[in-house]
Amino acid sequence: MRRPPPVPGRCVSGLLAVVLAAAVAVLGAAPPAAAHGTLAMSTPATGATVGEPLATVQLYFTERVADNAYFAVTAPGGGRVDNGWTHGSPAPLDQPVREYLLVDGKFEPREYTTGFPAVVKLAHLPAAGQYTVSYLSVASDGEPVRGTMSFRYTGRVTAAPQGWRPPTTGPDPSLVAAAEQHETSGHGSPQSAGASAAPAASPAAPGAAPPAAAPADAGDAGGPGWLGWLGVVVAVAAVAGVVGWRHRAARAGGPATRWPWTRRPAGRAPRRAPAARAAGRAKSPGPKPRPATRGGGPRRDPAGPGEAPEPAPAGGPRLGDRGLAVVVGGLVVALLAGFGLGRVGAGDGRAATAAVGGSPATGSPVAAGDGHQHAAGAGAHTHPGDGDPAQAQVTGTTVSAGGYTLKPVTRSQPAGVNADYRFRIVGADGRPETRFAVVHDKPLHLVVVGRDLGGYQHLHPTMAVDGTWSVPLTLKRAGGYRVYADFATTAPDGTARPLVLGVDHQVPGAHTPATLPAAQPRATAGPFEVEMVGTPTIGATVPLSFRVGRAGAPARLERYLGAYGHLVVVREGDLGYVHVHPDQELVDGAPRFWLTAPGPSRYRAYFDFQVDGKVHTAEFTFDLG
């Protein structure tokens, strides 16, 4: 078999150009993150430490907030200290903020240099510690504007005005309805990275100057960024430089160092120079046959004694298949590295931060649409919801969602019997899913709650190779139960997609529903007393902290499933499910969660924590009806 012809340099160049164009097209196809009316800066700044008493907190948004916007300030002890709010005078932002709107199918950037403040009044500062401002509004295009900012106060305690009482009102119901309707209409869930804002359905709010359009550039959030393009240029320049150096060395007649991928096969001698071949022919009476290798492979031309190897051809060594693969692979790696650097460089873009789960000035969390709510820094990932506006912040009310179905092997078991609960997570193709991402140390969390909100259990089943999950389950009382499978599948691109599926389970027998306990800020869990600090609020994201004590002294909490606690909230009636993730570290000695209550109802909250290697659960009732 004849040796395959070498790959021409022009072919290599063309292939590299195709790879470069394809990579740029793929990397540039990602839409920019969208946001509108976001929080741009605040006074005091988020995370700041303040030593002198404050009378107001000013939040600067990229447009004037709605007149019925909601603001609440939570003190370290959990009580509210806000005393109303007013619109302030527009002022220049510390730095411009770029937001994106989807207009006629295209993302159009808008750059804002002016902030429109909401001035939130503080009645008093009752203690040193962390204060949190929660806000809820709707932008002029209908996009929800929801989030929090926090600062730490270290100054002296100030007294409340005479006759003042902490406010107890929540957001305007019409405001909550407008925000939730927009989030569930497909116009842009705040947790969906790259979600687009709808074209403005109404003119800008009164008093808001029209934003100046800014040309999109490589540094836009969601694109490769200038560092990404720098990586592309460096990669192309490096390849071009190496190829040019090889050609110059060959033209100069100097020795050309062979690239590793152009190395001869083992056992093959170097070819002789023309002069050496001529000398050999003069000494030989006749032509010497050149043996061929077995199988028709390339023939060998061994050099005789004293013969010099033939210098490389003027064109330099040609790339073989391995050489081409190495060059193309190196270029792709360089492109991806440059793209990654560009994403890091663009990671501080305010609009991008707002679109994937927090306010641009704070990175604070907003509610997810699939029953998961996260602390700041949890990372961006999509959250498919159930599609019903009434289920805006809960899930687990359906057995199928996101293309997956929860299929239990059995739907009932006797009371008081330890039985194996077995089930599968089945995809749209009818086959059991077996690729699950590990979230909080486990690939799947199974939560069981009675229909009367009693009998809570948080279990961790194991999966067999055929995709069947199993876990021992004991249900002491007869009645109906809801079983939630809380998991994240792994997509082909490696990203995790969180889902919660719910299915009914029955225990036959006479059932007397338990009465739901009244709402109280304190509960017991074994030898521990647990205090809930904070007030759940419909539609607004608020901090909830849980202080755990034993015999009058603070308990030393341990990490359980990667966190200092876990909070599951279930709604009475439809058993809508919310799983809230805490801050990574304790705040003022307690785990802190960020909860957005879905709507008017009663809820039961289950707070799991671990002390001395043992897990305990404290239960609370929220009455938001």
C-alpha positions in Angstrom: 0.0 0.0 0.0 1.4 3.4 -0.9 2.2 5.9 1.7 -0.6 8.5 2.0 0.3 11.9 0.5 1.3 14.6 3.1 -1.3 17.1 4.0 -0.7 20.4 2.2 -0.1 23.5 4.2 -3.0 25.2 2.5 -5.4 22.4 3.5 -4.2 22.7 7.1 -4.7 26.5 7.0 -8.2 26.1 5.6 -9.1 23.5 8.2 -7.8 25.7 11.0 -9.8 28.7 9.6 -13.0 26.5 9.6 -12.4 25.5 13.2 -11.7 29.1 14.2 -14.9 30.3 12.5 -17.0 27.5 14.0 -15.6 28.1 17.5 -16.3 31.9 17.2 -19.8 31.2 16.0 -20.5 28.8 18.9 -19.0 31.0 21.5 -20.6 34.1 20.2 -24.1 32.4 19.9 -24.7 32.6 23.6 -27.3 35.3 24.2 -26.4 38.0 26.7 -28.1 37.8 30.1 -31.1 40.0 30.3 -32.3 42.3 33.1 -34.2 45.5 33.5 -34.8 48.0 36.3 -32.1 46.4 38.4 -30.5 47.7 41.6 -27.3 49.4 40.5 -25.8 50.7 43.8 -26.8 51.6 47.4 -25.9 53.9 50.3 -24.5 52.3 52.4 -22.9 49.9 49.9 -23.8 46.2 50.2 -21.5 44.5 52.6 -20.3 47.7 54.1 -19.7 48.2 57.8 -21.3 51.3 59.3 -20.2 52.7 62.6 -22.5 55.8 62.8 -26.3 55.8 63.2 -28.3 55.9 59.9 -31.6 57.5 59.2 -32.1 56.2 55.7 -30.9 53.6 53.2 -30.9 54.6 49.6 -31.3 52.0 46.8 -30.4 53.3 43.3 -32.2 51.4 40.4 -31.7 51.8 36.7 -35.3 53.2 36.5 -37.8 54.7 38.8 -39.4 51.9 40.9 -43.2 51.5 40.9 -45.2 53.6 43.3 -46.4 50.5 45.0 -42.9 49.0 45.4 -42.3 47.2 48.7 -39.3 47.7 51.0 -38.6 46.1 54.4 -35.6 46.4 56.6 -34.9 43.5 59.0 -32.7 44.1 62.1 -30.3 41.5 63.6 -33.1 40.3 66.0 -35.5 39.6 63.1 -37.8 42.6 63.6 -38.6 45.2 61.0 -37.2 48.7 61.5 -38.3 50.4 58.3 -40.5 53.4 58.5 -41.8 54.0 55.0 -40.0 55.1 51.8 -40.1 57.8 49.2 -38.7 58.5 45.7 -35.4 60.4 45.7 -33.7 62.6 43.2 -31.9 60.9 40.3 -28.1 60.9 40.7 -25.1 59.6 38.7 -24.1 56.0 39.2 -20.6 55.1 40.4 -20.2 53.2 37.1 -22.5 52.6 34.1 -24.8 49.6 34.1 -25.6 47.7 30.9 -28.9 45.9 30.6 -30.3 43.9 27.6 -33.8 43.9 26.2 -35.1 41.5 23.6 -36.6 43.7 20.8 -37.8 42.2 17.5 -35.9 39.0 18.2 -32.6 40.8 19.0 -30.8 41.6 22.2 -30.4 45.3 22.3 -28.1 46.8 25.0 -29.0 49.8 27.1 -26.4 51.6 29.1 -27.5 53.5 32.2 -25.5 56.1 33.9 -28.2 57.6 36.2 -29.7 55.9 39.2 -33.2 56.5 40.5 -33.2 56.1 44.3 -35.8 54.7 46.7 -35.1 56.3 50.1 -36.0 53.8 52.8 -36.4 55.4 56.3 -35.1 53.7 59.4 -37.1 54.1 62.6 -34.2 53.0 64.8 -31.2 50.7 65.1 -31.9 48.3 68.0 -28.7 46.3 67.9 -25.3 45.9 66.3 -25.2 43.3 63.6 -26.3 42.7 60.1 -29.3 44.6 58.6 -31.1 43.4 55.5 -33.2 45.5 53.1 -35.7 43.4 51.0 -37.3 44.9 47.9 -40.0 44.0 45.4 -41.1 46.0 42.3 -42.0 45.5 38.7 -40.0 47.2 35.9 -41.5 49.1 33.1 -41.4 46.0 30.8 -43.1 43.9 33.5 -39.9 42.2 34.7 -39.9 41.5 38.4 -37.3 43.5 40.4 -36.7 41.4 43.5 -33.8 41.0 45.9 -32.0 42.1 49.0 -28.9 44.0 50.1 -27.2 43.9 53.6 -24.8 45.9 55.6 -23.3 45.5 59.1 -23.9 48.1 61.8 -21.4 48.4 64.7 -22.5 51.7 66.2 -24.5 52.6 69.2 -28.1 51.5 69.7 -30.7 54.2 68.8 -34.3 54.5 70.2 -37.5 54.1 68.2 -39.7 57.2 67.9 -42.4 57.5 70.5 -45.5 55.6 69.5 -43.9 53.9 66.5 -44.7 50.3 65.9 -42.9 47.8 63.6 -44.8 47.5 60.3 -46.6 44.2 59.6 -47.8 44.8 56.1 -46.6 42.8 53.1 -46.3 43.8 49.4 -49.3 45.0 47.6 -51.1 41.8 46.3 -51.4 43.3 42.8 -47.6 43.8 42.8 -47.0 40.2 43.8 -49.5 38.9 41.2 -47.8 41.0 38.4 -44.4 39.8 39.4 -45.4 36.1 39.5 -47.4 36.3 36.4 -44.4 37.6 34.5 -42.1 35.0 35.9 -44.3 32.1 34.9 -45.3 33.5 31.4 -41.9 32.5 29.8 -40.8 36.2 29.7 -37.7 35.6 31.8 -37.5 33.8 35.1 -34.9 35.5 37.1 -33.1 32.3 37.7 -32.7 31.3 34.1 -29.3 32.3 32.8 -29.7 34.1 29.5 -33.4 34.5 29.8 -34.7 37.4 27.8 -36.8 40.3 28.9 -39.8 41.0 26.8 -40.1 44.2 24.7 -41.3 47.1 26.8 -45.1 47.0 26.9 -45.4 50.4 28.5 -43.4 53.6 28.3 -40.6 54.2 30.8 -41.7 55.1 34.3 -42.3 58.8 34.9 -39.1 60.6 35.7 -36.9 58.0 34.1 -34.6 59.4 31.5 -34.5 57.3 28.3 -31.4 55.1 28.4 -28.7 55.7 25.8 -28.1 52.8 23.5 -24.6 51.4 23.7 -23.1 49.3 20.9 -22.6 45.7 21.9 -19.0 44.8 22.2 -16.9 41.8 23.2 -17.0 42.8 26.8 -20.7 42.5 27.1 -22.0 40.2 29.8 -22.8 36.8 28.3 -20.3 37.1 25.5 -16.7 36.0 25.3 -15.4 39.3 26.5 -12.2 41.1 25.5 -10.1 38.5 27.3 -11.9 35.8 25.3 -11.0 37.5 22.0 -7.5 38.1 23.2 -7.2 34.3 23.7 -8.4 33.7 20.1 -5.8 36.2 18.8 -3.0 34.6 20.8 -3.9 31.1 19.7 -4.0 32.1 16.0 -0.8 34.1 16.3 1.0 31.2 18.0 0.1 28.8 15.3 1.0 31.2 12.5 4.3 32.0 14.2 5.3 28.4 14.5 4.4 27.7 10.9 6.2 30.8 9.7 9.3 29.9 11.7 9.4 26.5 10.2 9.2 27.8 6.7 11.9 30.5 7.3 14.3 27.9 8.8 13.7 25.6 5.7 14.3 28.4 3.2 17.5 29.4 5.0 18.9 26.0 4.5 19.5 25.4 8.2 18.6 22.2 10.0 14.9 22.0 10.7 14.0 20.4 13.9 11.2 17.9 13.3 8.0 18.2 15.2 7.2 15.3 17.4 4.2 14.3 15.2 6.4 14.1 12.1 8.8 11.6 13.6 9.6 8.6 11.5 8.3 5.2 12.4 10.5 3.1 14.7 13.3 1.4 12.8 13.3 3.6 9.8 16.7 5.1 8.9 17.1 8.7 7.6 17.2 9.3 3.9 20.5 10.0 2.3 21.5 13.2 0.7 21.7 13.3 -3.1 25.5 13.5 -3.1 25.8 10.4 -0.9 23.4 8.5 -3.2 25.5 9.4 -6.2 28.7 8.3 -4.5 27.1 5.0 -3.6 26.0 4.4 -7.2 29.6 5.0 -8.4 31.0 2.4 -6.1 28.4 -0.2 -7.0 28.6 -2.3 -10.2 24.9 -2.2 -10.6 21.7 -1.0 -9.1 21.0 -2.4 -5.7 17.4 -3.4 -5.3 15.5 -1.6 -2.5 13.5 -4.1 -0.5 9.9 -3.2 0.2 8.4 -3.8 3.7 5.9 -6.5 4.2 2.4 -5.6 3.4 3.2 -3.0 0.9 4.3 -0.4 3.4 6.8 2.3 2.8 10.2 1.1 1.6 13.4 1.5 3.6 16.4 3.3 2.2 19.2 2.6 4.8 22.2 4.8 4.8 25.5 3.3 4.2 28.7 4.0 6.3 29.6 7.6 6.2 26.5 8.7 4.5 24.9 11.9 5.8 21.1 12.1 6.2 19.2 14.0 3.6 18.2 17.5 4.8 14.6 18.3 5.1 12.8 19.5 1.9 12.5 23.2 1.3 8.9 23.2 2.5 9.8 21.8 5.9 8.1 18.7 7.4 4.5 18.2 6.5 1.8 17.4 9.0 0.6 13.9 9.4 -2.8 12.9 10.8 -1.5 13.1 14.4 0.1 16.4 13.8 -3.1 17.9 12.4 -5.0 16.6 15.4 -2.5 18.1 17.8 -2.6 21.5 16.1 -6.4 21.6 15.8 -6.8 20.4 19.4 -4.4 22.9 20.7 -6.2 25.7 18.9 -9.6 24.6 20.3 -8.1 24.4 23.8 -6.7 27.9 23.4 -10.1 29.2 22.2 -11.9 27.6 25.1 -9.3 28.9 27.6 -9.7 32.4 26.1 -13.4 32.1 26.3 -13.2 31.1 29.9 -11.0 34.0 30.7 -13.4 36.3 28.9 -16.3 34.9 31.0 -14.3 35.6 34.1 -13.5 39.1 32.9 -17.2 39.7 32.2 -18.3 38.1 35.4 -18.6 41.3 37.2 -21.1 42.7 34.6 -24.0 44.0 36.6 -26.7 43.0 34.2 -25.5 39.4 34.1 -25.5 39.1 37.8 -29.1 40.3 38.0 -30.3 37.9 35.4 -29.0 34.8 37.0 -30.3 35.1 40.5 -29.5 38.3 42.3 -29.3 42.0 42.2 -26.3 43.4 40.4 -25.1 45.4 43.3 -25.4 42.6 45.8 -25.6 39.2 44.2 -28.4 38.5 46.7 -30.8 35.7 45.9 -34.2 35.8 44.4 -36.8 33.1 44.3 -36.4 30.2 41.9 -39.3 28.9 39.8 -38.9 25.2 40.6 -39.2 25.1 44.4 -35.5 25.7 45.0 -34.3 28.9 46.6 -30.6 29.7 47.0 -28.2 31.8 48.9 -26.0 34.2 47.2 -23.1 32.6 45.3 -24.9 29.3 44.6 -24.3 29.7 40.9 -26.5 30.0 37.9 -28.6 27.2 36.6 -32.0 26.8 35.1 -35.1 26.0 37.1 -38.1 24.7 35.2 -41.3 25.3 37.0 -44.7 23.6 36.8 -46.0 26.2 34.5 -49.0 27.3 36.6 -48.8 30.9 38.0 -50.3 29.6 41.3 -47.2 27.4 41.6 -44.8 30.2 40.9 -42.3 29.4 43.7 -43.2 25.8 44.6 -43.0 22.4 42.9 -43.6 18.8 43.7 -47.3 19.1 43.0 -46.9 17.0 39.8 -45.5 13.6 39.1 -43.9 14.7 35.9 -41.9 17.8 35.1 -39.0 18.8 32.8 -39.4 15.7 30.7 -39.1 13.3 33.7 -41.6 11.2 35.6 -41.4 9.7 39.1 -42.6 6.0 38.9 -42.9 4.2 42.2 -43.0 0.4 42.2 -45.7 0.4 44.8 -48.1 3.1 45.9 -49.0 1.9 49.5 -47.7 0.0 52.5 -49.0 -1.1 55.9 -48.8 1.2 58.9 -45.8 0.6 61.2 -44.0 -1.8 58.8 -40.5 -1.2 57.6 -40.8 -1.6 53.9 -38.4 -0.9 51.0 -39.7 2.1 49.0 -38.6 1.6 45.4 -39.0 3.9 42.4 -37.4 5.1 39.2 -37.0 8.5 37.5 -38.0 7.9 33.9 -37.1 10.2 31.0 -39.2 11.2 28.0 -37.9 8.1 26.1 -39.4 5.8 28.8 -36.0 4.7 30.0 -34.8 5.1 33.6 -32.4 8.0 34.2 -29.1 7.0 35.7 -27.1 10.3 35.4 -27.6 12.4 38.5 -25.5 15.3 39.8 -24.4 15.2 43.5 -26.1 18.1 45.3 -25.5 18.6 49.0 -23.5 15.4 49.1 -26.2 13.2 47.7 -27.5 12.4 44.1 -31.1 12.3 45.3 -33.0 13.5 48.4 -36.3 11.8 49.2 -38.7 13.8 51.4 -41.9 12.3 52.8 -44.6 14.4 54.4 -48.2 13.5 55.5 -51.1 15.3 53.9 -51.8 16.8 57.3 -48.1 18.1 57.2 -47.0 15.6 59.9 -44.7 12.6 59.7 -41.8 14.5 58.0 -38.8 12.4 56.9 -35.7 13.3 54.9 -34.2 10.1 53.4 -31.4 9.3 51.0 -32.0 6.2 48.8 -29.5 4.3 46.8 -29.7 3.5 43.1 -29.1 0.1 41.4 -27.4 -0.1 38.1 -30.8 -0.4 36.3 -31.8 3.0 37.7 -34.1 1.7 40.5 -33.8 3.6 43.7 -34.7 2.0 47.1 -34.8 3.1 50.7 -36.3 1.6 53.9 -39.4 3.6 54.9 -41.6 3.3 58.0 -44.9 5.2 58.2 -46.5 4.8 61.6 -49.9 6.4 61.0 -52.6 5.5 58.4 -53.4 8.2 55.9 -52.2 9.9 52.8 -48.6 11.0 52.2 -46.7 12.9 49.6 -43.3 11.6 48.5 -40.9 14.2 46.9 -37.9 13.2 44.8 -35.5 16.2 44.9 -32.6 15.7 42.5 -30.6 17.2 39.6 -30.0 15.4 36.3 -26.8 15.9 34.4 -27.2 17.2 30.9 -25.0 16.2 28.0 -23.1 19.4 28.4 -22.3 18.6 32.1 -24.7 21.1 33.6 -27.0 20.2 36.5 -30.8 20.6 36.1 -32.6 20.6 39.4 -36.1 19.1 39.6 -38.6 18.0 42.2 -41.3 15.4 41.4 -44.0 14.4 43.8 -46.3 11.4 44.0 -49.0 10.2 46.5 -48.5 7.3 48.8 -51.1 5.6 50.9 -51.1 3.8 54.3 -54.5 2.0 54.6 -56.5 2.3 57.8 -58.6 4.7 59.8 -57.0 8.2 59.6 -57.6 11.2 61.9 -55.7 14.2 60.6 -53.5 16.0 63.1 -54.2 19.6 63.9 -51.6 21.9 62.5 -49.8 23.7 65.3 -50.2 27.5 65.6 -47.6 29.8 64.3 -44.8 30.3 66.8 -41.2 31.5 66.5 -39.9 28.8 68.8 -39.8 25.0 68.6 -38.1 22.1 70.3 -36.1 19.3 68.7 -35.0 16.7 71.2 -32.9 18.5 73.8 -32.6 21.6 71.7 -34.6 24.9 71.6 -34.7 26.5 68.2 -35.7 30.1 67.6 -36.7 31.3 64.1 -35.6 34.9 63.5 -37.3 36.7 60.7 -40.8 37.1 59.2 -41.8 35.1 56.0 -43.4 37.6 53.5 -45.4 36.8 50.5 -43.6 37.7 47.3 -40.6 39.3 48.9 -37.2 37.7 49.6 -36.5 37.9 53.4 -33.8 36.4 55.6 -34.7 33.7 58.1 -32.2 32.6 60.7 -32.4 29.7 63.2 -30.7 29.9 66.5 -30.2 26.6 68.2 -29.5 26.3 71.9 -29.3 23.6 74.6 -29.7 24.3 78.3 -29.6 28.0 77.7 -26.3 27.9 75.8 -25.8 28.1 72.0 -25.3 24.7 70.4 -22.3 24.1 68.2 -23.8 23.2 64.8 -22.0 20.9 62.4 -22.3 20.7 58.6 -24.9 18.4 57.5 -25.0 17.5 53.8 -22.5 20.2 53.1 -24.3 23.0 54.9 -25.2 24.2 58.4 -28.8 23.3 57.9 -31.5 22.6 55.4 -35.0 24.1 55.2 -38.0 22.4 53.5 -41.3 24.3 53.4 -44.5 22.6 52.4 -47.8 24.5 51.7 -51.0 23.3 53.2 -53.6 21.9 50.7 -51.8 21.3 47.5 -48.5 20.3 49.3 -46.4 22.6 47.2 -42.7 22.1 48.0 -39.9 24.6 48.5 -36.3 23.6 49.4 -34.3 26.6 50.7 -30.5 26.5 50.7 -28.6 28.5 53.3 -25.6 30.8 53.2 -22.3 28.8 53.2 -21.2 30.2 56.5 -23.0 31.1 59.7 -24.2 34.7 60.1 -24.0 36.1 63.6 -23.7 32.5 64.8 -26.8 31.1 63.0 -27.6 29.5 59.7 -29.4 32.0 57.5 -31.9 31.2 54.7 -33.5 33.4 52.0 -37.1 32.6 51.6 -39.7 33.9 49.2 -43.2 32.8 50.4 -45.2 31.8 47.3 -48.6 33.1 48.3 -51.4 33.3 50.9 -51.7 30.0 52.8 -50.5 28.2 55.8 -47.1 26.5 55.6 -45.1 24.0 57.6 -41.3 24.5 57.7 -38.9 21.7 58.6 -35.4 22.8 59.7 -32.8 20.0 59.7 -29.5 20.5 61.7 -26.8 18.4 63.1 -25.1 18.4 66.5 -22.6 15.8 67.8 -23.1 13.7 64.6 -26.9 13.4 65.0 -29.5 15.1 62.8 -32.5 16.8 64.4 -35.6 18.5 62.9 -37.3 21.6 64.3 -40.8 22.3 62.8 -42.5 25.7 62.4 -45.9 27.0 61.1 -46.2 30.0 58.9 -49.7 31.5 58.7 -49.7 33.8 55.7 -53.4 33.4 54.9 
